Every structure is written in C-alpha cells, then in structure tokens.
Amino acid sequence: MATLNADGVKALKTGKAFTDAYGNQWHSVTLTAQIPNQVTAQQQQLWTEAAQLKDRSCSVCHAAPVPTQMSVNAWPSVVKSMGGRTDLTQAQLQLLTSYYQYNAIHK
C-alpha cells in the first residue's frame, strides 16, 4: 500500500479514459518514482496478512464475509461502514479493502 505526496501527484501522467461495465470512469496512469523505504517483494505476503486481519476482525460479531460475495465496487463502502465498529487503523482498513477488491467478483 502506498500514498502519493504532492510531488508524486505532480509526477503522474494520465493516459486514456475508459468506462467499465459498472459505468465507472477510469484513467490509465503511469508514475516513475524512487521508493526510499523497503517494500514487500511478494504480493502474497500482503494478502496473507489481510486474510489474517479479516479472520481476526471481521468474525468478532458475524461470520467473516467471503470476498466473492460482492463485486469489486461494493467492497469499499462495506469495509468503510464496518470499519467504524472496529479498532482497525486506516492503513489496516485500506489493506482489508484492497484484499476484498482483489479477490472479489470481477464481472
């Protein structure tokens, strides 16, 4: 997970726009940057951490939802609405959202 500062946003190069099957407009972008801190080389490590986070946090009050229960576009609002009822940090909520979206139904 990463965020861009003002310099990073300025370095973005926006490409063509397109509309997905849900009517959302997307833009392709490119970014060339230096990353000063160590990053995770294996994406699977992030998804493993996210799955463990899901199991610990999402099953306290109910059965943890399966990512394929909803579409990629539905998960951000679901995680946001449920996240307020937890002690998860914003970074953890973002990781959880990304996990659900990555593993969601893609129509």
C-alpha positions in Angstrom: 0.0 0.0 0.0 1.2 3.4 -0.8 0.1 7.0 -0.9 1.4 9.9 -3.0 2.6 13.2 -1.7 2.2 16.4 -3.7 5.3 15.7 -5.8 4.1 12.2 -6.5 0.7 13.5 -7.7 2.5 16.0 -10.0 4.6 13.2 -11.5 1.5 11.2 -12.6 1.0 11.0 -16.3 -2.7 10.5 -17.2 -3.5 8.3 -20.2 -6.7 7.3 -21.9 -10.0 7.2 -20.0 -12.4 4.3 -20.3 -15.7 3.2 -18.7 -16.0 -0.2 -17.0 -19.1 -2.5 -17.0 -20.4 -0.7 -14.0 -20.3 2.7 -15.6 -17.3 3.9 -13.6 -14.8 6.0 -15.5 -11.1 5.1 -15.1 -7.9 6.6 -16.4 -4.7 4.8 -17.1 -1.8 6.4 -15.4 2.0 6.0 -15.2 4.3 7.0 -12.5 8.1 6.8 -12.3 9.5 7.3 -8.8 12.1 6.4 -6.2 11.0 4.4 -3.2 13.2 5.3 -0.2 11.9 2.5 2.1 12.0 -1.2 1.8 8.9 -2.7 0.2 7.4 -6.2 0.2 8.6 -8.1 -2.8 5.9 -10.7 -2.6 2.2 -9.7 -3.0 1.1 -12.9 -1.4 2.6 -11.7 2.0 0.2 -8.8 1.9 -2.8 -11.0 1.1 -1.9 -13.4 3.9 -1.7 -10.5 6.3 -5.0 -9.2 5.1 -6.7 -12.6 5.3 -5.5 -13.0 8.9 -6.7 -9.5 9.7 -10.1 -10.4 8.2 -10.3 -13.6 10.3 -9.4 -11.7 13.5 -11.5 -8.6 13.0 -14.4 -9.5 10.7 -15.6 -12.5 12.6 -15.9 -11.0 16.0 -19.6 -10.1 15.5 -20.5 -12.2 12.5 -19.0 -14.7 10.1 -16.3 -13.1 8.1 -17.6 -12.3 4.6 -16.1 -14.2 1.6 -14.5 -11.8 -0.9 -16.6 -13.3 -3.8 -19.8 -12.4 -2.1 -19.7 -8.9 -3.7 -18.3 -7.1 -6.7 -15.1 -5.2 -6.6 -17.0 -1.9 -6.5 -19.1 -2.9 -3.5 -16.3 -3.7 -1.0 -15.0 -0.1 -0.2 -18.3 1.0 1.2 -18.8 -2.3 3.1 -15.4 -2.1 4.7 -15.8 1.5 5.5 -19.2 1.0 7.2 -18.0 -1.9 9.2 -14.5 -0.4 9.9 -16.0 2.2 12.2 -17.1 -0.5 14.6 -13.6 -1.8 15.0 -10.2 -0.6 16.3 -8.5 -1.1 12.9 -6.2 1.7 11.7 -6.8 3.4 8.4 -3.9 1.5 6.9 -5.4 -1.8 8.1 -8.8 -0.8 6.6 -7.1 0.1 3.3 -5.3 -3.3 3.2 -8.6 -5.1 4.0 -10.4 -3.1 1.3 -7.7 -4.0 -1.2 -7.8 -7.6 -0.3 -11.5 -7.8 -0.7 -11.4 -6.0 -4.0 -8.5 -8.1 -5.4 -10.4 -11.3 -4.6 -13.9 -10.0 -5.4 -16.2 -10.9 -8.3 -14.9 -9.3 -11.4 -17.7 -9.0 -14.0 
